[in-house]
Structure formats: structure tokens, C-alpha cells
Amino acid sequence: MSNKDLLDNIKKLREMTGVGFKDCKIALDESSGDIEKSIEYLRKKGIAKASKKMNRTASEGLVLVKEIKGEVSVIEINSETDFVAKNQDFISFCKELSDLNYSLKGNLKKLNETKMKNNKLVKDNLVALIAKIGEKITIRRADFFDNTEGSNYFYVHSALEKNIGKIISVVKLKGMTKNNGELGLKLAMHIAASSPLAIDKGGIDQKILDKELEIIKAEITNSGKPSGIVDKISKGKITKFINDNSLLNQIWILDPKKNVSEILKENSSDNKIQVLKFIRYKVGEGI
């Protein structure tokens, strides 16, 4: 690795973890320059704490949502820079894709093979836009919420214009009435702010839990705690991780004395309010 690459990686690692220059360099040396492994190394040493920002590389672009008669579609289109994300040609392209995505119910494979207003396929227009702008553009992911079984609610965080932003969350709820409709929007706002991984504890990927537990145990061991209490402390920490990342167990953003499950119970009438599905798209997250 060249000195420039090393310095760039140290800078990136510092931004992601808040750890000092020297420790970042050691971590990169120990991990052969791998950013993800360096983050894991720092966490195990107890130097860096868990953070969603740590293991994600930010990209740019837009997330768009479309709603008609209670049905909702959402799509993310990425660019390399925020400058391009504000380009009018890019925005116009994204808006037309959002319309098509709704009609195709979130099917990206069909979307790429669909004709746009200029009678050219989406995939061909994408290539032409890349050539014109001179930057990589990708149609990353999409989803669709029909209006069967429950009601859909969405929230756009820091909207650039109507239904376009950097973070969009959608949630489908069963058991809602006209009297508690505002709760749907509030829950979508909560999801945008709190970024849950699953609806309940059982929905979190076991691989994520296994990796988190491995890191927790290594951090406790490296802190000098007696081996006999490592498992006990680890159990408490992994339980907190699960609660912090499962929607129903998260602390409600509008009342820190209650969790989401309690809020849903309070707002239920004859029918219990249930979360059937949710998504949260943040531009570039997870790339």
C-alpha cells in the first residue's frame, strides 16, 4: 500500500470510528489495510464502540417514494457525488424511474427492461446518462407495499422536494383506525431515526448476532475482566443490542419512558395494532 493510500485509509478509519491516528495506523497494519477488519480490531481492543456508521460506506444519490390510493413504492438510485445527485438531468431520470417502479411494483429486473418516455429502455437511458454526466450511476434497490391486510405510512427525512430525500421509511400496520392514523406517520419517523434491523427479536439475522457477540466477548476480555464473568456481561450486552435493534423493543423517540410495543398497545382499540412490514432506505447505507 502506498503512503497516500495508507493516509487515505487512516483518514477514513478516523472519520468512521473517532479513533486517533496512531491506533488507526496500527489497526490497518494488523488488518492488511482492510477497513472492515480494522474496525473489528479496534472494537475488540475496546478503542472503538459499536456504531452503524462504522461498517458502512456512504455513497450519494436519492431515495424516492410514490403513493397512490394507499399503495407505496420506494426506490434508491445512487451516484458517486452529491453534486450529481442535485443535477437536474439526474433528478428527472430518478422521478421517471420512481413512477415506473410504482407501476412495476418494485420489480427492478422488469424496470431495467422497461421503456421510458423517450421510447428507450431504462438500462439504455442509464448508460446514456452515465456517459453524459461522467459518473457511475446505479439503480440499487426497490420495494413495494400493497394495501392488502394493512395500511401503509411513509416518512421522508430532510426532503429535497416532495417525496424525494436521503432517508425514506415505510411501514405497514394492521389494526389501524381513523382515530389513530397519526400514529402511522410517527412510527415511520421513528424508523427513520432509529434504524431497526427487524420488527422483533427473532427477526435479526443470526450471523449479525454471532458477530456482535464475538466482538463483545473480545472487548470484555481485552478490558481485563476475569474470564468467569465474561459470559455474564456478554449476555447483558447482546440483550441490549437486540433490544436496541428490534423495532418493537426500541425506546419510543417521542417518549423515552416507553418502548414501541407499549405505544402500539396504548393506541389499539378492539383490534391490536401489528407491524406487518417496514423498510428504511438511507442513501448509500450498506454499500
N, C-alpha and C positions, 0 to 999 in steps of 0.2 A: 504494500500500500504506500503510495506517495505521501510526502509530508502534507501536501494540500488536501488529499483525500482524508488523511488522518485528522487534520484540523477541522475539516468539514463535519466529519463524524462526531468528533468531540463536541463541537458546537451544537449539533443536532441532539446528541445524547443529553447535554446540559439543559437544553430547552425542554426536553421531554421529561426529565427527572428532577431538575433543580439541584443536581449534584455538582460538586466542584470539579475544576479542570483536571486535577491530579487523579482523583478517583475515577473519573470518566476514562482517562487515558489507560489506567490500569485495567479497567473492565474491558475495554476494547482489545488491549493486548492479550488478556486472558481468553477472550472470545473470538480471536482471529478476525476482529473488525466487524463481527455480526452485531447489529444494533439490538435485535430482539434478545439474543443471548446475553448481551452486555446489561440490558435492563434486568434480566433474570438474575444475573450475577450480583448486581447492586442491591436488589431486593433481598437476596439470600444473605448478604452481608449486613443487612439492616440499615443500609445507607439510603436507599430509596423506598418510598412507600407505594402501595398499590394505587394505580390511577389509570382510568380508561385512556387518558391521553398518552400514557407511556407506550402502549403496544399498538398504537395506531398511527399510520402515516396520513397526514392531511393532504387532500387534493382539492381542487376547485371545481366550480360548476354550479348547477342549480337543481333544486328539487321542486317539482310541480304537482299540484293536486287538482282534480276536476271532480265536481259533484253534480249529479242530475237525479232528481227525484229520490234522494236518499242513497243512491249508489255512488261509490267513491273510487277513483283510481289515483295512483301516485306513481311518479317516475323520477329517476335521478339520471342526469346527463352530466358527465364530467369533462372538464377542460384542465389544462396544465396550470393556468394562471387566473387570478381573479379578474385581471384586465379583460381577458377574453370572455369571461362569464358575464361581463357588462356590455359586451359587444352586441349591437342591435341585430346583426345577422344571426348570431348565436341564440339570442333570446327568441327571435322569431321562429327559428328552427325548433327550439325547445317547446314553444307554445303549440306548434302544429303537431309535434310528437305527443304532447300531452292529450290533445284531442283524439288522436289516433289510438293512443294507449287505452283511453276510456272505451272506445268502440270495440277494441280487441280484447277487453277485459284483462289487461296486464300481460298479454302473451308476447314476450319480446321476440320470439322466433318468427311469429307472424308479422310483427311490426317491421322487422328488417326487410321483409319481402312485400311490404305494402306500398302502394303508390301514394305520393304526396300531391299537393295541388298542382305542381309543375309537371305532373304525369310521369315523374321518375321515381324509382324505388327509394325507400328510406336509406338503404345501405349505399346507394349510389350518390344520393344527396349528401350523405355523411362524408364520403370520400371527397366530394367537391368542396365541402365546407372546410375540411382539413387542409386541402390544397390552397384555398383562398386565404384562410387565417394563418396558416403555417404553424399550427399547434395540434397536438394529439387530442382528439375528442372521442369519448366513448359513451355509448348508451349502456349504463351499468346494470340497473335493476328496476323492477316494476312490480306493482301489486294491484289487486282489485278487491273491493268489498261489495258484495251484492247486498240487497236489502231484505233477504230472507232471514228468518229466525230472530234477527235483532235490528237495532238502529245504529247507524254509523255517525261518528263525530270526528272532526279533524281540527287541527290547530297548526297554523303557520307561524313559526317564530321569526321575528325580525323580517317581516315580509318586504321584499323589494318592490313588489306590486301585488295586486290581488292574486292569491293562490300560487305565488312564487316566492321561494325563500331558500334559506340554507338548512333549516331543520323543519321537517313536517312529521307530525304524528297522527295516526288514525286509530280509532278504537271502535269495536263493535260491542254493544251492550244489549243484553236481553233483560226484559222486565221493566223497561223504562216507560214512563207515562208523561203526559204533557206537563204535569206539575214538577217533574224533576229533570226536565230536558237540559237545564243549565249545567247539571252535573256532568253530562257527557263532554261538554267543552272543557270544563275544569279538569276532568280526568285526562283528556288529550293534552292539556297544558302540563299536567303533572308528568305524563310520559315523556314529553319533550324535554322537561327539566331534569328528570331523574333517571332516564335511560335504563329501564329494567331489561333484564335478559329474557324473562319468561313471565307468564301470568302467575304461577305459583311455584313453590319449591321444587316440585317434581319435574318441572319443565326445563330446568337448567341443564345444559349438556354436561354429562358426567366427566368428559375429558377436561372441561373447564374447571370443574370442582377438583379433580385429581391433581391438576397442575397447580391450582391455587393452594391446595393442602400441602403439596410438596414444597412450595416456596415458603409457606407459613412455618412449617417444621424446621426448614433450614435456617430461617431468620431467627427463630427462637433458640435453636441450638447454638448458632453463632453469637447470640447475645450473652451466652454464658449460663443460661438457666440449667438447673440439674436435669439430667436425662429423664428422671422419674416423673417430672411434671410436664414434659414437652407435649405428650398426647392430650393431657387435660386442657392445657392452654390452647392447643391447636383446635380442639373440638369447639371451644368457645368462639375462636376467631373465624372458623369456617361457618359456624352457625350465623354469625353476624354478616359474613359475606353473602350467604344465601338470602337472608332477610333483606339486606341492602339491595339485592339484585332481582328479587321476585316481586312483581307489581303489588300483589295483594298484601304483602308483608312490609312494604316500604312505608316510611313515615309520610303522611299526607303533607304536601308542601304548604297547604293553607292552614294547617293546624298540627303542629309538631307533637301534640299530646295524643294523637290518634294515628292509626295506620289506615291504608286504603280499604282494607276489608271492613273495618269498623264504619268508615264513611259510607260504603255501599249498603251496609245493613241499616244504618240510620235513615237512608233515603229510600229504602224499599217499602213498598206498601203491601198489597196482597201477594204480589209476585216478587220473589227475590231477584235483585239485580245481579246479573252474572256478566263477567267479561268473557266474551267468546273468542276474541282475536284482537291483536293490536300489532302495529308496526311503528317504528321510528326511523326515519331516514335523516341522517345528517350528512351533508356533502363530504365525500371523501373518507368517511369513517369506515375503518376496517380494510381499506385498500393496502 
